[in-house]
Amino acid sequence: MINIEFTEEEMQALNYERFHHPHPHVQRKMEALWPKSQKLSHKDICRLTGISPNNLRGYLRAYLKGCIEALKELNFYKPQSELCEHTKTIEAYFREHPPASVKEAMAKIKELAGIQRSENRVREFLKSIGMSPRKVGMIPAKADPDEQKSFLKEELEPRLEEAQSGQRVVYFVDAAHFVLAPFLGILWCFTRLFIKAPSGRKRFNVLGTLNVVTHELITVTNDTYINAQSFCNLLWCIARLNIGVSITLVLDNARYQKCKIVWELAKSLNIELLYLPSYSPNLNLIERLWKFVKKQCLYSKYYAEFKDFKNAITDCLNQSDTTPHTGT
């Protein structure tokens, strides 16, 4: 029998923690010590709480060593995989050479660490070190990373900070050319499905600007092609909003956007044109909107008529998290 003399303060603490401690395992310890403080025998405590005599003695010894704080310690046994010893080596290799599949990762781990594990075990290990299957993105091979970093730091970020504070409005500009043709996607199906291919190659062109703060969308559309006059129409759409602060359009280096008629009109309307570095679609936020439209209403869809194709795109833009203004 382990004898402990409890003070009134200790009994109050035990009584409180057995109901209010956030972890149920600690509550169980307190529940075992509370009847001990009320002079119950070990046999009765075990019967009432459902714990074994060995567990009770362990709780009591812990209390003798460190009082109530010792009972709050949680020292669960957590077995670790042998792979954990090789985490740094495996992680360093996979950062430079990401595997395309779990099977490929299994083979490389066996080669690096000499350990063979099942697909499930390797999959869980990869997740534990922060890896997950992610779709590979694309950056043009001719892109200059140093030039992009310089542009971000010196040109774009200062203007974005002004936009966040309400001192400037920043729009990202780009044109999307949606061709009436099959957009093949992935579907969960019982057999492989085939999407009809419409005849002809009609295009629905959307020249759009996306407000970086409000996500307001302004578009100019046509069924022919985007040219300098289309861009001028877009400038007029923006000017008619009477925004009242400086306006910056962030755009790529398409020829119809870098010509005298566009420069002169933008200057007269007091609209700044900020051109992205060459081969930098990854810096243009509106590119994400075009991907969203394709995913929502074009992939794995068939439109028999061109008008239905256009309406689907227009409706998708209208229903996205934007407030569209359109022109022609």
N, C-alpha and C positions, 0 to 999 in steps of 0.2 A: 504494500500500500504506500503510495506517494502522498505525503501530507503537505498541504499548502495552506498558509494562513492568508486569506484575502482581506484587504482593507475595504472599507465602504466605497471608496472612490474606484477601486478596481472592480468591484461587483457592479457598480453603475456603468462602467465602461463595457464590461462583458455583456450586460443586459442590452445596452444600446447597439453594440456592433453585431449581435446575433440577428438583429432585424434590419439594420441599415447599411451594413457593409455591402459594396457593389458586387463582390465576388461570392457566389454560393458556397465555394469550398471553404472560404474563411468563415462564413456564417456557420457552417457545420462545426468548425473548430470551436467557435464561441459557444455554440449550443451545447457542446460537450463539457466545456469548462463551467458554464453557468450552474448546472446542478451540482458540480463539484464544490462550487462556492456556497451552495446551500446544504452542504454536509451529506449529500447522498452517497451511497456506497458505489464502488466501481461497477458492481454487478447490476445495480439498478440503472446507472447511467448508460451502460451498454444496452440494456433492455429498452430503455426509453428512446435512445437516440439511434439505435441500430448500428452502432460502430463496434468494431472488435476491441477486445482488451488491449491488444498490441498497439492499435491506433490511438486509443485513449492514453496509454502510457507515453506514447510519443508526443502527443499534444501537451501533456503535463510536463515532460522534461523540457520541451521547447519553452514553455511558459516560465519554468524555473530559471532558464538561462537568459531569456530576453523579455520576460513579461508579455504584455498584450501585443507589442509590436512584432515579437517573434512569431506569433500566430498569424500575422498578416502576410508573412512571406510565402510566396508560391514557388516551389522548387520542383516543378513537374519534370519528369524525365522526357527529354526530346531527342530521340535517336537521330543521328545525322548520317546521311549517305556518304559513302567513301568518295563520291564525286566532289564533295565539298572541299576536300583537301586539294583538289586540282582546279578549283574555281577560277583563280587568277589566270592560270595558263589557258584554260578553255575559253574564258571570256575574251582574253587578249587575241586569241586566234580567230574567234567568231566575229569580233569587231572588224577585223581585216578581211575575213573570208566567210561571210554569212552563208549558212547552209540553205539549200533550196527545199529540203524536206527533213523530217525527223530521222528517216533512215540514213540520210547522208550525215546528219549530226551524230547518229549512233556509231557509224563507221569511223568518223574522225575522232570521237571521244575515245574509242577503243585504241586508236593509233596514238593519241596524245597521252592518255592516262593508263592504258592497259586494262581498262575496266569495261566489261560487257554488260549492258543493261537493256531491258525491254523498251519498246517504243513508248509505252505509257510513262515509265520511269524517266526516260530521257526528256519527254515532253514536259513533265512536271519540273524537272531540273532546269530546263531552258526558261520556263516561266519564272522560276524562283530567282534567276539572275537578271530578270527584266526583259527577256526576249519574248516576242510573240510574232505570229505570221502577219506581215504587213505588205501591202501592195507597193511595188517599186515605183517611185516617181521618176520624172524625166527632166533633165536639164540639158539644153542644147550643148553639143560638144564644143562649139565655138564661144561659149559664154566665158567671160573673164571674171572669176570669183573676186579678185582684188578690186576690180572696177565696180562690181556690184556692191561690195562692202563699203567702198568709199561713197558711192551714190546714196546708199541707205543712211549712212552716218551724217554726211554733209548736206544732202539735199532733201531726202524724203522724210526722215525722222523729225527734223525741226518743223516741217510743215504739218506733219501729223500731230505734233504736240500743240501747235496753234489751233488745229481743227478741234482737238479735244477740249480746248479751253474756250472755243467759240470765236476766236479771232480770225479764223479762215475757214473756208469750205474746200475740201479736197475731194475730187472725183477721180475714179479710175476709169479709163476709157478703153474700149476695145470693140472690134466687130466680130460677129459670129456669122458664119455662112452655113446654114442648115440645108443640106441637099436631100431631096425626096428620094431616099434610097434606104435599104435595110440597115438598121443599127442593131447588130447582133449582140445580145447580152446573155446572161446566165439565168436559167430558170430551173426550179425544182420540178421535175416532171418524170413520168413513168417510162416514156420513150422519147427519143430525140425529136424535137419539134422543128418545123421549117417555116420561116416567115416569108410571105410573098414579097417579091421585089417589084415595086411600081415601075411602070415604063417611063422613060424620059429622065432628065437630070435637072429638073426645076429646082431653083434655090430660093430660100427665104432668108434675106440678109437683115441682120439686126445690128445696128451701131448703137452701143449703149454706154451710159455713164452711171457709175455706182458711187453714191455718197458714202465715204468711209465711216462716218459716224452714224447717220440716220438710216443708211441702207436704202435711201430713196433712189429709184431707178428712172432714168430718162432714156427713151429710145427713139431712134429714127429707123424706119424699116422700108424695104422695097423688095421687088422680085427680080431686079435687074443686077445692079452692082453698086458697091459703095465707092463714092468718089469725093473729090474736094467739096463739091456742092452739098453732098450729104453731110459732111462734117460741118460746113457752115450752117446748115439747118439746125444741127445739134447745138452749135454755139448760140444761135438765136433762142432756142428753147431754154437754155440755161439763163441767158440774159433776161428773158421775160419773167423769171422768178423773182427779180429784184431782191437779191439776197442781202445786199447792204454791207458785206465784208469782202475781203480779198478772196478770189476764187483761183484754184489751181487745178488743172487737168493733168493727170499723170497718164502718159500714153506711149505707145511704141513708135517705131520709126517708119511706119508705112508711108509711102510716097505721097498719098493724097492728104496726109496730115502734116507734111513738111513742105508746103508750097507757099508762094507769095500771097495768094488770095486768103488762105487760112491765117497766116501770120498777121496780115493787115487787119482782118476782121477781129481776131482775138485781141489785138492791141487796142483797137477802137472800143471794144466792149470791156476793156480792162480785165481780161482773163489771161492768166499765166498758163503757158504750155510747158510742162516739165517732161522732157523726153527721157524714157528709160534707157539704160545702156543697151547696146545691141545684144540680141539673143537672150533676152531676160523676161520671158513670159512668166517665170516663177515669181516675179516681183509684182505682177499685175493682179490685184485681188479679184477683179471681175471675171478672170478666167475660171474661178471656182463656180461662178453662177452658170456659165455655159455648161460645165460638167454636170451640174445639178439638173439643168433642163434636159440634157440628153438622158440622164438616168431616170428621171421622172416620167417623161412622156415619149421618148423615142426608142430606147433600147427594147428590143423584142416586141415592137408594136408595128402594126400594118395600117397605113392610111391609103385608101383607094383613091381619094381625091386630094389634089394639092391644097384646096381650101381647108380641108379637114386637118391636114398637116400643119398649115399656118395657124389655124385656130388653136390647135393643141399646144403649140409653142407659146402663143400669145397668152392663153389662159394660164399656162404654167408660170410665166413671168408675172402675170397679174396676181397669182395666188401665192407667190413666194413672199418672203418677209420684206416686202418693198412697197413703196407708194409710186406706181408707174406714172410717167408722163410720156406720151407718145407723139411722134411726128412722122411725116412721110417725106 
